[in-house]
Amino acid sequence: QKEVEQDPGPLSVPEGAIVSLNCTYSNSAFQYFMWYRQYSRKGPELLMYTYSSGNKEDGRFTAQVDKSSKYISLFIRDSQPSDSATYLCAMEYGNKLVFGAGTILRVKS
Amino acid sequence: DVKVTQSSRYLVKRTGEKVFLECVQDMDHENMFWYRQDPGLGLRLIYFSYDVKMKEKGDIPEGYSVSREKKERFSLILESASTNQTSMYLCATLERQRGEKLFFGSGTQLSVL
């Protein structure tokens, strides 16, 4: 079993939709949770960084962590074609960082 | 803005060749990393370095080595390239400020024929 599971998609939504991206994990030691966005032919860039359970909001993006369920989510409101990318979750404890495989998101205009 | 530059976007090499992938950063970060990215497998850590001339094995170091002679430069070496090393290679640096943030280069797509 992988430490971090992420549905690869692709997830295809119309412009303006609310997008929900999710990851589950098995190791309760993970303390820090991140979402990276990767555009085609580019390296990943950090989008959201959270430490504890609960919600963190940044513009149209909301990161949610539920440690009791070992489940994290990224919500994108009013999705735009420019949000089309691969979204990778990542989790860390100590010096160990583990990435999910990434979900491909396509927002159609 | 942090800049992480990988010298090649695309490389095609033959089996058995020695391959050098170069990475340069301009932010004086101590920690540098090499990942490979494969469909369905995500990012896997090959090697990392926390200081000049220091290196540590990641999760999949077999078939690779690294060199860090200067703080800004971190090289990944494939001693004898094999077809199963065809992949996207990503270099990253780490900033520790209100959490840890990885900055990635644009990647090198390596094909080994």
Backbone of each chain as ProteinMPNN parsed JSONL, in Angstrom:
{"seq_chain_A": "QKEVEQDPGPLSVPEGAIVSLNCTYSNSAFQYFMWYRQYSRKGPELLMYTYSSGNKEDGRFTAQVDKSSKYISLFIRDSQPSDSATYLCAMEYGNKLVFGAGTILRVKS", "coords_chain_A": {"N_chain_A": [[0.843, -1.2, 0.0], [0.547, 2.185, -0.894], [2.008, 5.021, 0.75], [0.782, 7.458, 0.369], [-2.147, 8.162, -1.292], [-3.576, 9.113, -4.352], [-5.994, 10.03, -6.628], [-5.466, 9.716, -10.053], [-6.964, 10.944, -12.054], [-7.928, 11.832, -15.459], [-9.567, 14.816, -14.234], [-12.281, 16.496, -15.367], [-13.804, 19.576, -15.753], [-16.353, 22.147, -16.099], [-15.747, 25.625, -16.797], [-15.838, 27.799, -13.999], [-16.82, 25.992, -12.183], [-16.812, 24.35, -8.947], [-13.992, 22.786, -7.72], [-12.858, 19.759, -6.361], [-10.14, 18.248, -4.97], [-8.373, 15.409, -3.828], [-6.541, 13.581, -1.29], [-5.522, 10.6, 0.325], [-3.943, 9.147, 3.201], [-1.708, 6.916, 4.917], [0.037, 6.961, 7.038], [0.114, 8.054, 10.227], [1.964, 9.739, 11.282], [2.543, 11.899, 9.689], [2.858, 15.399, 9.517], [2.913, 17.849, 8.238], [1.319, 19.319, 5.472], [0.929, 19.679, 2.043], [0.117, 21.261, -1.077], [0.983, 21.086, -4.408], [1.191, 22.646, -7.592], [1.447, 21.779, -10.966], [2.221, 22.816, -14.067], [2.06, 21.901, -17.54], [5.083, 20.689, -18.827], [6.597, 22.001, -16.944], [8.192, 22.525, -13.696], [6.906, 21.469, -10.45], [5.073, 23.814, -8.373], [4.758, 25.341, -5.201], [1.603, 25.553, -3.746], [-0.185, 25.537, -1.529], [0.277, 25.329, 2.019], [-0.006, 23.585, 4.94], [-0.313, 22.975, 8.455], [-1.826, 21.924, 10.603], [-4.883, 20.176, 11.472], [-7.92, 21.236, 9.885], [-9.025, 24.174, 8.071], [-7.475, 26.124, 5.489], [-7.323, 29.116, 3.781], [-6.729, 30.689, 0.639], [-7.247, 33.066, -1.43], [-8.94, 31.847, -4.192], [-8.508, 29.302, -3.433], [-8.782, 26.608, -1.131], [-7.418, 24.744, 1.413], [-7.839, 21.713, 3.079], [-7.538, 19.763, 5.982], [-7.95, 16.671, 7.484], [-7.014, 15.035, 10.032], [-7.906, 12.943, 11.592], [-9.271, 11.295, 9.893], [-7.323, 10.854, 8.08], [-7.038, 12.338, 5.649], [-6.871, 14.651, 3.056], [-7.799, 17.676, 1.382], [-8.118, 19.771, -1.51], [-9.757, 22.603, -2.461], [-11.013, 24.343, -5.21], [-12.409, 27.32, -6.042], [-14.703, 28.821, -8.385], [-13.464, 27.899, -10.845], [-10.954, 28.251, -13.374], [-9.844, 28.187, -16.823], [-7.086, 28.52, -16.736], [-6.404, 27.158, -14.471], [-5.999, 24.603, -15.194], [-4.0, 21.886, -14.842], [-1.6, 19.668, -13.301], [-2.149, 18.502, -10.065], [-0.423, 17.993, -7.149], [-0.405, 16.33, -4.096], [1.412, 16.544, -1.015], [3.243, 15.306, 1.775], [4.678, 15.503, 5.03], [6.917, 14.321, 7.552], [9.269, 14.604, 10.158], [12.208, 14.468, 8.392], [11.182, 13.439, 6.14], [9.614, 13.493, 3.112], [6.772, 12.899, 1.25], [5.255, 12.43, -1.855], [2.064, 12.515, -3.5], [0.76, 10.852, -6.456], [-0.35, 12.661, -8.162], [-3.059, 14.566, -9.579], [-4.626, 15.064, -12.626], [-6.078, 17.962, -13.777], [-8.572, 19.388, -15.78], [-9.942, 22.279, -16.961], [-12.621, 23.392, -18.671], [-13.433, 25.877, -21.044]], "CA_chain_A": [[0.0, 0.0, 0.0], [1.299, 3.429, -0.932], [1.78, 5.891, 1.899], [-0.117, 8.544, -0.039], [-2.954, 7.769, -2.449], [-4.204, 10.243, -5.022], [-6.617, 9.632, -7.882], [-4.753, 10.416, -11.132], [-7.861, 11.613, -12.98], [-8.119, 13.276, -15.38], [-10.806, 15.405, -13.786], [-12.638, 17.5, -16.354], [-14.909, 20.371, -15.225], [-16.587, 23.384, -16.852], [-15.288, 26.86, -16.165], [-16.716, 28.294, -12.955], [-17.186, 24.924, -11.244], [-15.995, 24.126, -7.745], [-13.207, 21.572, -7.895], [-12.387, 19.113, -5.132], [-9.04, 17.305, -5.187], [-8.228, 14.727, -2.547], [-5.515, 12.57, -1.031], [-5.577, 9.877, 1.594], [-2.625, 8.686, 3.615], [-1.787, 5.828, 5.892], [0.976, 7.179, 8.131], [-0.394, 9.096, 11.113], [3.063, 10.616, 11.692], [2.617, 13.097, 8.838], [2.497, 16.603, 10.275], [2.798, 18.987, 7.341], [0.578, 18.913, 4.29], [1.144, 20.655, 0.993], [-0.382, 21.054, -2.431], [1.789, 21.677, -5.462], [0.58, 22.712, -8.914], [2.447, 21.584, -12.004], [1.784, 23.024, -15.438], [2.727, 21.046, -18.509], [6.483, 20.998, -19.158], [7.175, 22.844, -15.886], [8.32, 21.882, -12.403], [5.832, 21.796, -9.493], [5.217, 25.011, -7.551], [3.962, 25.218, -3.983], [0.333, 26.291, -3.768], [-0.718, 25.658, -0.173], [1.074, 24.652, 3.045], [-0.769, 23.581, 6.193], [0.304, 22.201, 9.521], [-2.738, 21.218, 11.497], [-6.216, 19.906, 10.955], [-8.736, 22.426, 9.681], [-9.027, 24.799, 6.747], [-6.645, 27.292, 5.195], [-7.836, 29.709, 2.553], [-5.872, 31.652, -0.047], [-7.948, 33.442, -2.658], [-9.919, 30.858, -4.631], [-8.059, 27.977, -2.998], [-8.925, 26.232, 0.272], [-6.845, 23.444, 1.77], [-8.517, 21.142, 4.245], [-6.844, 18.591, 6.52], [-8.678, 15.91, 8.504], [-6.043, 14.043, 10.496], [-8.572, 11.771, 12.167], [-9.626, 10.43, 8.757], [-6.132, 10.77, 7.218], [-7.641, 12.769, 4.388], [-6.699, 16.075, 2.802], [-8.494, 18.134, 0.187], [-7.895, 21.108, -2.052], [-10.928, 23.091, -3.165], [-10.801, 25.496, -6.075], [-13.689, 27.972, -6.366], [-14.723, 29.569, -9.647], [-12.309, 27.386, -11.58], [-10.617, 28.915, -14.628], [-8.997, 27.361, -17.71], [-5.687, 28.624, -16.301], [-6.181, 26.208, -13.369], [-5.697, 23.299, -15.781], [-2.645, 21.507, -14.432], [-1.557, 18.506, -12.408], [-2.055, 18.91, -8.664], [0.208, 16.954, -6.342], [-0.354, 16.524, -2.653], [2.682, 16.124, -0.422], [3.121, 15.24, 3.23], [6.004, 15.445, 5.611], [7.214, 14.205, 8.981], [10.719, 14.582, 10.286], [12.782, 14.939, 7.136], [10.652, 12.595, 5.07], [8.56, 14.129, 2.316], [6.182, 11.931, 0.327], [4.32, 13.028, -2.804], [1.093, 11.727, -4.221], [1.078, 10.699, -7.881], [-0.863, 13.815, -8.897], [-4.341, 14.515, -10.283], [-4.706, 15.966, -13.776], [-7.313, 18.748, -13.815], [-8.822, 20.145, -17.013], [-11.071, 23.199, -16.831], [-13.017, 23.72, -20.047], [-14.141, 27.151, -21.189]], "C_chain_A": [[0.873, 1.243, 0.0], [0.997, 4.238, 0.315], [0.769, 6.985, 1.594], [-0.834, 8.111, -1.319], [-3.642, 8.997, -3.022], [-4.742, 9.756, -6.355], [-5.975, 10.409, -9.034], [-5.639, 11.199, -12.087], [-7.714, 11.032, -14.392], [-9.515, 13.663, -14.889], [-11.118, 16.561, -14.718], [-13.878, 18.241, -15.863], [-15.135, 21.594, -16.113], [-16.065, 24.585, -16.081], [-16.314, 27.348, -15.153], [-17.11, 27.254, -11.914], [-16.299, 24.967, -10.001], [-15.311, 22.775, -7.91], [-12.783, 21.05, -6.532], [-11.335, 18.069, -5.491], [-8.684, 16.7, -3.83], [-7.03, 13.786, -2.507], [-5.819, 11.877, 0.284], [-4.182, 9.378, 1.927], [-2.766, 7.676, 4.74], [-0.937, 6.088, 7.134], [0.516, 8.346, 9.004], [0.716, 10.049, 11.59], [3.17, 11.883, 10.845], [2.086, 14.309, 9.589], [2.245, 17.805, 9.376], [2.207, 18.508, 6.023], [0.642, 20.038, 3.254], [0.405, 20.272, -0.279], [0.543, 21.805, -3.381], [0.984, 21.646, -6.756], [1.695, 22.597, -9.94], [1.807, 21.77, -13.369], [2.608, 22.149, -16.368], [4.124, 21.566, -18.83], [7.121, 21.986, -18.183], [7.374, 22.017, -14.634], [7.158, 22.249, -11.488], [6.14, 23.095, -8.752], [4.276, 24.893, -6.361], [2.741, 26.132, -4.044], [-0.17, 26.565, -2.349], [0.142, 24.835, 0.779], [0.295, 24.722, 4.343], [-0.094, 22.669, 7.197], [-0.71, 21.348, 10.275], [-4.041, 20.879, 10.786], [-6.986, 21.207, 10.823], [-8.577, 22.955, 8.274], [-8.036, 25.951, 6.668], [-7.055, 27.829, 3.846], [-6.831, 30.696, 1.969], [-6.52, 31.973, -1.385], [-9.009, 32.426, -3.011], [-9.605, 29.448, -4.132], [-8.273, 27.785, -1.502], [-8.34, 24.842, 0.469], [-7.489, 22.981, 3.06], [-7.77, 19.893, 4.682], [-7.725, 17.971, 7.589], [-7.753, 14.786, 8.957], [-6.717, 12.799, 11.036], [-8.955, 10.774, 11.071], [-8.446, 10.199, 7.822], [-6.516, 11.135, 5.784], [-7.379, 14.254, 4.24], [-7.362, 16.428, 1.487], [-7.993, 19.511, -0.216], [-9.14, 21.484, -2.839], [-10.539, 24.314, -3.992], [-12.169, 26.06, -6.44], [-13.571, 28.691, -7.696], [-13.55, 29.169, -10.545], [-12.179, 28.056, -12.954], [-9.804, 27.975, -15.518], [-7.519, 27.4, -17.314], [-5.374, 27.74, -15.09], [-5.875, 24.808, -13.896], [-4.233, 22.959, -15.561], [-2.735, 20.167, -13.716], [-1.344, 19.0, -10.983], [-1.515, 17.74, -7.842], [0.067, 17.283, -4.866], [1.003, 16.021, -2.156], [2.541, 16.202, 1.094], [4.486, 14.988, 3.837], [5.959, 15.125, 7.097], [8.707, 14.015, 9.137], [11.32, 15.185, 9.038], [12.263, 14.15, 5.944], [9.476, 13.298, 4.406], [8.072, 13.119, 1.284], [5.157, 12.641, -0.549], [3.28, 12.016, -3.246], [1.447, 11.71, -5.704], [0.572, 11.864, -8.725], [-2.2, 13.548, -9.561], [-4.324, 15.529, -11.409], [-6.072, 16.646, -13.774], [-7.404, 19.485, -15.138], [-10.071, 20.974, -16.809], [-11.41, 23.692, -18.22], [-13.797, 25.022, -20.083], [-15.373, 26.995, -22.073]], "O_chain_A": [[1.816, 1.354, 0.783], [-0.099, 4.168, 0.873], [-0.006, 7.387, 2.461], [-0.196, 7.74, -2.304], [-4.211, 9.81, -2.293], [-4.015, 9.134, -7.129], [-5.941, 11.639, -8.997], [-5.144, 12.029, -12.85], [-7.404, 9.848, -14.525], [-10.495, 12.948, -15.097], [-10.325, 17.493, -14.851], [-14.899, 17.613, -15.584], [-14.217, 22.032, -16.806], [-15.958, 24.551, -14.855], [-17.516, 27.315, -15.414], [-17.672, 27.599, -10.875], [-15.206, 25.533, -10.003], [-15.951, 21.764, -8.198], [-12.396, 21.822, -5.655], [-11.612, 17.123, -6.229], [-8.692, 17.391, -2.811], [-6.575, 13.273, -3.529], [-6.308, 12.492, 1.232], [-3.344, 9.206, 1.043], [-3.793, 7.595, 5.414], [-1.178, 5.484, 8.179], [0.529, 9.496, 8.564], [0.427, 11.057, 12.235], [3.827, 12.841, 11.252], [1.023, 14.265, 10.208], [1.451, 18.682, 9.716], [2.547, 17.435, 5.524], [0.427, 21.206, 3.577], [0.11, 19.101, -0.516], [0.843, 22.984, -3.191], [0.195, 20.73, -6.985], [2.746, 23.224, -9.81], [0.957, 20.98, -13.779], [3.708, 21.714, -16.028], [4.308, 22.758, -19.077], [8.052, 22.71, -18.532], [6.804, 20.934, -14.505], [6.487, 23.252, -11.731], [7.301, 23.439, -8.529], [3.149, 24.414, -6.486], [2.843, 27.32, -4.351], [-0.534, 27.693, -2.017], [0.668, 23.785, 0.41], [-0.034, 25.815, 4.805], [0.601, 21.719, 6.837], [-0.459, 20.174, 10.547], [-4.255, 21.26, 9.635], [-6.738, 22.164, 11.556], [-8.059, 22.269, 7.392], [-7.793, 26.655, 7.649], [-7.126, 27.082, 2.871], [-6.171, 31.438, 2.697], [-6.358, 31.234, -2.356], [-9.9, 32.165, -2.202], [-10.362, 28.512, -4.387], [-7.985, 28.676, -0.703], [-8.715, 23.89, -0.215], [-7.66, 23.751, 4.004], [-7.408, 19.059, 3.852], [-8.192, 18.661, 8.495], [-7.712, 13.719, 8.346], [-6.157, 11.706, 10.948], [-8.96, 9.563, 11.294], [-8.557, 9.428, 6.869], [-6.343, 10.352, 4.849], [-7.625, 15.033, 5.161], [-7.475, 15.594, 0.589], [-7.517, 20.296, 0.604], [-9.536, 20.78, -3.768], [-9.825, 25.2, -3.521], [-12.987, 25.383, -7.062], [-12.486, 29.118, -8.092], [-12.748, 30.011, -10.947], [-13.175, 28.38, -13.601], [-9.146, 27.064, -15.016], [-6.788, 26.433, -17.528], [-4.21, 27.588, -14.721], [-5.528, 23.92, -13.118], [-3.34, 23.66, -16.037], [-3.82, 19.608, -13.55], [-0.461, 19.819, -10.727], [-2.079, 16.646, -7.844], [0.386, 18.393, -4.439], [1.649, 15.188, -2.792], [1.82, 17.047, 1.626], [5.341, 14.341, 3.233], [5.078, 15.595, 7.817], [9.338, 13.334, 8.328], [10.974, 16.306, 8.663], [12.848, 14.194, 4.862], [8.486, 13.645, 5.05], [8.868, 12.553, 0.535], [4.296, 13.364, -0.049], [3.559, 10.822, -3.356], [2.318, 12.453, -6.155], [1.003, 12.043, -9.865], [-2.452, 12.446, -10.049], [-4.045, 16.708, -11.19], [-7.104, 15.974, -13.77], [-6.447, 20.126, -15.572], [-11.139, 20.436, -16.517], [-10.589, 24.333, -18.876], [-14.697, 25.25, -19.275], [-16.092, 27.966, -22.307]]}, "seq_chain_B": "DVKVTQSSRYLVKRTGEKVFLECVQDMDHENMFWYRQDPGLGLRLIYFSYDVKMKEKGDIPEGYSVSREKKERFSLILESASTNQTSMYLCATLERQRGEKLFFGSGTQLSVL", "coords_chain_B": {"N_chain_B": [[12.841, 36.439, -6.953], [13.146, 32.933, -6.585], [15.383, 31.038, -8.496], [15.736, 28.072, -10.209], [17.677, 26.341, -12.26], [17.776, 24.027, -14.82], [19.963, 22.432, -16.965], [19.284, 21.193, -19.394], [16.354, 20.688, -21.337], [15.375, 18.552, -22.789], [16.739, 15.359, -23.353], [18.368, 12.853, -25.209], [19.724, 9.732, -24.965], [21.978, 6.939, -25.33], [21.795, 3.491, -24.341], [23.997, 2.561, -21.771], [25.595, 4.81, -21.916], [27.287, 7.471, -20.171], [25.689, 9.877, -18.258], [25.148, 13.275, -17.591], [23.317, 15.4, -15.577], [22.62, 18.725, -15.01], [22.177, 21.178, -12.459], [21.436, 24.393, -11.327], [21.212, 26.859, -8.811], [20.085, 30.081, -7.615], [19.753, 31.176, -5.105], [21.217, 30.731, -2.82], [20.544, 28.537, -1.257], [20.868, 25.875, 1.079], [20.071, 23.207, 0.931], [19.617, 20.814, -1.573], [17.978, 18.865, -4.123], [17.381, 15.876, -6.015], [14.846, 14.557, -7.962], [12.938, 11.992, -9.57], [10.254, 11.786, -11.889], [7.513, 9.87, -12.676], [4.752, 8.659, -14.572], [1.904, 7.901, -12.656], [3.444, 7.201, -10.493], [4.366, 9.391, -9.21], [6.529, 11.792, -7.593], [9.762, 10.743, -6.875], [12.403, 10.513, -4.609], [15.796, 10.764, -5.381], [18.506, 11.504, -4.703], [19.843, 13.708, -2.189], [21.303, 16.795, -1.002], [22.771, 18.515, 1.663], [24.757, 20.267, 2.006], [27.801, 21.649, 0.679], [29.727, 19.224, -0.951], [28.492, 17.285, 0.523], [26.276, 14.51, 0.624], [23.283, 12.594, 0.452], [21.589, 9.495, 0.26], [18.484, 9.03, -1.36], [15.249, 7.651, -1.833], [15.476, 6.034, -4.061], [18.274, 5.438, -5.03], [19.817, 3.76, -6.627], [21.916, 3.166, -9.349], [22.493, 5.757, -9.808], [24.514, 8.684, -9.162], [25.78, 11.58, -7.415], [27.009, 14.982, -7.44], [28.346, 17.659, -5.632], [30.056, 20.23, -5.787], [30.113, 22.948, -5.586], [28.13, 25.356, -3.836], [25.95, 26.32, -5.274], [25.471, 24.515, -7.285], [24.333, 21.375, -8.34], [24.769, 18.192, -9.356], [23.481, 15.457, -11.184], [24.317, 12.151, -11.889], [24.253, 9.607, -14.213], [25.663, 6.656, -14.257], [25.823, 4.534, -16.076], [23.699, 4.582, -18.396], [20.381, 3.247, -18.492], [17.469, 1.756, -20.043], [15.339, 1.805, -18.27], [15.722, 4.088, -16.894], [14.668, 6.117, -18.269], [12.875, 9.005, -17.963], [11.288, 11.868, -16.322], [13.333, 14.237, -14.903], [13.725, 16.092, -11.998], [15.073, 18.882, -10.415], [15.464, 20.392, -7.208], [15.37, 23.009, -4.741], [15.489, 23.918, -1.245], [13.682, 26.015, 0.854], [13.677, 27.237, 4.072], [11.479, 28.787, 5.809], [9.052, 29.92, 7.759], [7.897, 27.41, 7.56], [8.505, 24.692, 5.221], [9.626, 24.941, 1.944], [9.724, 23.772, -1.278], [11.499, 24.562, -4.19], [11.295, 24.075, -7.566], [13.09, 23.142, -10.538], [12.522, 23.353, -14.134], [12.658, 20.853, -15.138], [14.117, 17.933, -16.711], [13.56, 16.016, -19.458], [14.464, 12.876, -19.967], [15.378, 10.502, -22.316], [16.258, 7.2, -22.767], [17.675, 5.176, -25.072]], "CA_chain_B": [[12.291, 35.093, -7.152], [14.107, 31.835, -6.635], [15.502, 30.436, -9.814], [16.416, 26.786, -10.273], [17.87, 26.153, -13.691], [18.294, 22.746, -15.271], [20.662, 22.805, -18.196], [18.666, 20.645, -20.598], [14.932, 20.347, -21.239], [15.225, 17.224, -23.37], [17.989, 14.654, -23.655], [18.245, 11.493, -25.723], [21.008, 9.053, -24.789], [21.959, 5.508, -25.632], [22.082, 2.573, -23.236], [25.407, 2.432, -21.438], [26.268, 6.104, -21.874], [27.335, 8.219, -18.922], [24.846, 11.052, -18.463], [25.239, 14.309, -16.559], [22.245, 16.387, -15.524], [23.125, 19.826, -14.2], [21.182, 22.043, -11.821], [22.04, 25.577, -10.699], [20.24, 27.712, -8.115], [20.656, 31.407, -7.391], [19.248, 31.711, -3.847], [22.084, 30.398, -1.693], [19.926, 27.52, -0.412], [21.805, 24.811, 1.436], [19.563, 21.888, 0.569], [19.228, 20.58, -2.967], [17.384, 17.545, -4.291], [17.054, 15.336, -7.327], [13.704, 13.662, -8.023], [12.418, 11.587, -10.867], [8.788, 11.783, -11.92], [6.981, 8.9, -13.629], [3.283, 8.589, -14.5], [1.364, 6.953, -11.689], [4.342, 6.977, -9.355], [4.65, 10.661, -8.554], [7.925, 12.178, -7.446], [10.558, 9.88, -6.005], [13.666, 11.16, -4.289], [16.963, 9.981, -5.776], [19.576, 11.935, -3.811], [19.803, 15.096, -1.774], [22.544, 17.324, -0.442], [22.494, 19.592, 2.598], [25.906, 21.166, 2.067], [28.813, 21.354, -0.341], [30.409, 17.946, -0.827], [27.701, 16.347, 1.323], [25.176, 13.907, -0.136], [22.553, 11.535, 1.133], [20.728, 8.72, -0.626], [17.046, 9.121, -1.203], [14.522, 6.386, -1.849], [15.83, 5.21, -5.23], [19.583, 5.911, -5.488], [20.559, 2.771, -7.407], [22.186, 3.548, -10.733], [22.751, 7.204, -9.855], [25.398, 9.321, -8.198], [25.629, 13.034, -7.45], [28.195, 15.768, -7.139], [28.062, 19.036, -5.2], [31.354, 20.866, -5.578], [29.823, 24.333, -5.216], [26.82, 25.439, -3.185], [24.865, 26.616, -6.205], [25.391, 23.536, -8.374], [24.102, 19.993, -7.897], [24.729, 17.398, -10.586], [23.055, 14.055, -11.12], [25.108, 11.371, -12.844], [23.85, 8.233, -14.503], [26.965, 6.07, -14.597], [25.649, 3.727, -17.301], [22.255, 4.764, -18.576], [19.584, 2.1, -18.907], [16.155, 2.183, -20.546], [14.412, 2.066, -17.153], [15.992, 5.419, -16.365], [13.898, 7.09, -19.037], [12.002, 9.648, -16.982], [11.45, 13.291, -16.097], [14.179, 14.482, -13.734], [13.469, 17.402, -11.432], [15.957, 19.37, -9.366], [14.753, 21.304, -6.314], [16.056, 23.544, -3.564], [14.591, 24.017, -0.102], [13.708, 27.228, 1.665], [13.051, 27.034, 5.385], [11.023, 30.062, 6.341], [7.636, 29.694, 8.034], [7.594, 26.137, 6.918], [9.499, 24.283, 4.238], [9.105, 25.155, 0.606], [10.602, 23.308, -2.346], [11.471, 25.264, -5.469], [11.698, 23.114, -8.582], [13.421, 23.538, -11.892], [11.521, 22.978, -15.132], [12.765, 19.432, -15.426], [14.799, 17.389, -17.888], [12.973, 14.765, -19.925], [15.539, 12.021, -20.467], [15.009, 9.25, -22.988], [17.407, 6.309, -22.959], [17.275, 4.237, -26.137]], "C_chain_B": [[13.405, 34.059, -7.211], [14.164, 31.28, -8.05], [16.314, 29.145, -9.698], [16.483, 26.424, -11.746], [18.461, 24.78, -13.971], [18.786, 22.938, -16.699], [19.974, 22.315, -19.459], [17.194, 20.376, -20.361], [14.672, 18.931, -21.726], [16.607, 16.647, -23.656], [17.644, 13.281, -24.194], [19.627, 10.854, -25.658], [20.855, 7.572, -25.12], [22.282, 4.702, -24.375], [23.583, 2.461, -23.032], [26.167, 3.738, -21.387], [26.293, 6.658, -20.456], [26.621, 9.541, -19.157], [25.002, 12.002, -17.28], [24.034, 15.233, -16.671], [22.68, 17.47, -14.538], [21.978, 20.674, -13.655], [21.906, 23.175, -11.107], [20.942, 26.403, -10.045], [20.914, 29.029, -7.722], [20.266, 32.002, -6.047], [20.062, 31.313, -2.631], [21.426, 29.393, -0.729], [20.9, 26.396, -0.154], [21.372, 23.453, 0.894], [19.144, 21.829, -0.892], [18.865, 19.12, -3.168], [17.311, 17.167, -5.763], [15.912, 14.328, -7.177], [13.577, 13.144, -9.451], [10.898, 11.469, -10.76], [8.317, 10.868, -13.029], [5.478, 8.823, -13.47], [2.828, 7.521, -13.517], [2.205, 6.74, -10.461], [4.677, 8.269, -8.622], [6.129, 10.972, -8.545], [8.623, 11.243, -6.461], [11.952, 10.478, -5.844], [14.839, 10.237, -4.613], [18.121, 10.244, -4.796], [19.27, 13.342, -3.331], [21.128, 15.497, -1.138], [22.204, 18.493, 0.469], [23.672, 20.542, 2.747], [26.87, 20.784, 0.952], [29.542, 20.064, 0.034], [29.681, 16.947, 0.066], [26.58, 15.797, 0.461], [24.563, 12.799, 0.698], [21.701, 10.799, 0.12], [19.272, 8.978, -0.3], [16.429, 7.743, -1.239], [14.958, 5.459, -2.983], [17.193, 5.61, -5.793], [20.312, 4.985, -6.466], [20.692, 3.221, -8.857], [22.51, 5.025, -10.919], [23.869, 7.584, -8.884], [25.22, 10.829, -8.343], [26.956, 13.695, -7.114], [27.759, 17.156, -6.73], [29.38, 19.679, -4.794], [31.211, 22.334, -5.17], [28.391, 24.399, -4.698], [25.69, 25.58, -4.191], [24.614, 25.515, -7.235], [25.291, 22.114, -7.819], [23.891, 19.154, -9.147], [24.278, 15.975, -10.286], [23.762, 13.298, -12.227], [24.502, 9.986, -12.971], [25.101, 7.55, -15.045], [26.912, 5.272, -15.906], [24.152, 3.671, -17.56], [21.582, 3.478, -19.049], [18.188, 2.582, -19.293], [15.184, 2.478, -19.403], [14.721, 3.378, -16.427], [15.401, 6.528, -17.243], [12.84, 7.692, -18.121], [12.148, 11.165, -17.073], [12.246, 13.468, -14.807], [14.001, 15.928, -13.28], [14.465, 17.7, -10.317], [15.162, 20.335, -8.495], [15.692, 21.822, -5.231], [15.015, 23.774, -2.472], [14.791, 25.339, 0.625], [12.984, 26.935, 2.971], [12.714, 28.397, 5.979], [9.528, 29.935, 6.518], [7.167, 28.426, 7.329], [8.66, 25.802, 5.886], [8.884, 24.357, 2.845], [10.136, 24.682, -0.4], [10.4, 24.171, -3.586], [12.059, 24.323, -6.525], [12.181, 23.814, -9.848], [12.348, 23.049, -12.852], [11.622, 21.526, -15.567], [13.567, 19.116, -16.676], [14.129, 16.077, -18.242], [14.081, 13.951, -20.587], [14.952, 10.769, -21.098], [16.279, 8.447, -23.218], [16.982, 5.209, -23.946], [18.174, 3.01, -26.163]], "O_chain_B": [[14.459, 34.283, -7.805], [13.142, 31.082, -8.707], [17.422, 29.133, -9.162], [15.456, 26.226, -12.395], [19.506, 24.415, -13.432], [18.103, 23.534, -17.531], [20.073, 22.964, -20.5], [16.819, 19.886, -19.296], [13.861, 18.202, -21.156], [17.51, 17.338, -24.128], [16.733, 12.62, -23.694], [20.585, 11.374, -26.229], [19.748, 7.037, -25.178], [22.958, 5.185, -23.467], [24.344, 2.291, -23.985], [27.281, 3.778, -20.864], [25.422, 6.348, -19.643], [26.902, 10.245, -20.127], [24.989, 11.585, -16.122], [23.765, 15.784, -17.738], [23.055, 17.187, -13.4], [20.951, 20.857, -14.309], [22.868, 22.946, -10.373], [19.882, 26.626, -10.631], [22.128, 29.093, -7.525], [20.423, 33.206, -5.845], [19.623, 31.542, -1.504], [21.714, 29.398, 0.468], [21.662, 26.001, -1.036], [22.198, 22.654, 0.457], [18.41, 22.689, -1.379], [19.376, 18.242, -2.473], [17.196, 18.026, -6.638], [15.989, 13.385, -6.389], [14.043, 13.769, -10.404], [10.342, 11.114, -9.721], [8.674, 11.059, -14.192], [4.971, 8.912, -12.351], [3.305, 6.386, -13.544], [1.738, 6.159, -9.481], [5.219, 8.229, -7.517], [6.888, 10.481, -9.38], [8.131, 10.993, -5.361], [12.588, 10.891, -6.814], [14.877, 9.085, -4.182], [18.634, 9.327, -4.155], [18.531, 14.082, -3.981], [21.954, 14.654, -0.789], [21.431, 19.371, 0.087], [23.61, 21.503, 3.513], [26.755, 19.711, 0.36], [29.919, 19.854, 1.187], [30.208, 15.868, 0.336], [25.994, 16.523, -0.342], [25.22, 12.163, 1.522], [21.145, 11.417, -0.787], [18.881, 9.123, 0.858], [17.009, 6.779, -0.74], [14.825, 4.24, -2.877], [17.265, 6.08, -6.928], [21.312, 5.381, -7.065], [19.715, 3.605, -9.5], [22.767, 5.485, -12.031], [24.125, 6.88, -7.907], [24.581, 11.296, -9.287], [27.88, 13.075, -6.588], [26.914, 17.77, -7.382], [29.764, 19.674, -3.624], [32.078, 22.888, -4.495], [27.546, 23.59, -5.08], [24.604, 25.033, -3.997], [23.637, 25.583, -7.981], [26.063, 21.712, -6.948], [22.948, 19.38, -9.905], [24.648, 15.381, -9.273], [23.802, 13.751, -13.372], [24.269, 9.291, -11.982], [25.541, 7.835, -16.158], [27.829, 5.328, -16.725], [23.437, 2.829, -17.017], [22.114, 2.732, -19.871], [17.776, 3.679, -18.916], [14.297, 3.318, -19.553], [14.049, 3.728, -15.456], [15.609, 7.715, -16.991], [12.008, 6.974, -17.568], [13.002, 11.682, -17.793], [11.888, 12.928, -13.76], [14.113, 16.862, -14.074], [14.673, 16.896, -9.408], [14.275, 21.027, -8.995], [16.667, 21.169, -4.858], [13.814, 23.818, -2.741], [15.911, 25.725, 0.961], [11.85, 26.457, 2.986], [13.562, 29.064, 6.57], [8.798, 29.85, 5.531], [6.169, 28.412, 6.608], [9.614, 26.56, 5.706], [7.767, 23.895, 2.612], [11.283, 25.129, -0.383], [9.271, 24.468, -3.975], [13.183, 23.84, -6.385], [11.745, 24.916, -10.181], [11.381, 22.408, -12.44], [10.757, 21.03, -16.289], [13.676, 19.939, -17.585], [14.121, 15.137, -17.447], [14.572, 14.316, -21.656], [14.138, 10.071, -20.494], [17.249, 8.944, -23.79], [16.065, 4.43, -23.684], [17.981, 2.121, -26.992]]}, "name": "protein", "num_of_chains": 2, "seq": "QKEVEQDPGPLSVPEGAIVSLNCTYSNSAFQYFMWYRQYSRKGPELLMYTYSSGNKEDGRFTAQVDKSSKYISLFIRDSQPSDSATYLCAMEYGNKLVFGAGTILRVKSDVKVTQSSRYLVKRTGEKVFLECVQDMDHENMFWYRQDPGLGLRLIYFSYDVKMKEKGDIPEGYSVSREKKERFSLILESASTNQTSMYLCATLERQRGEKLFFGSGTQLSVL"}
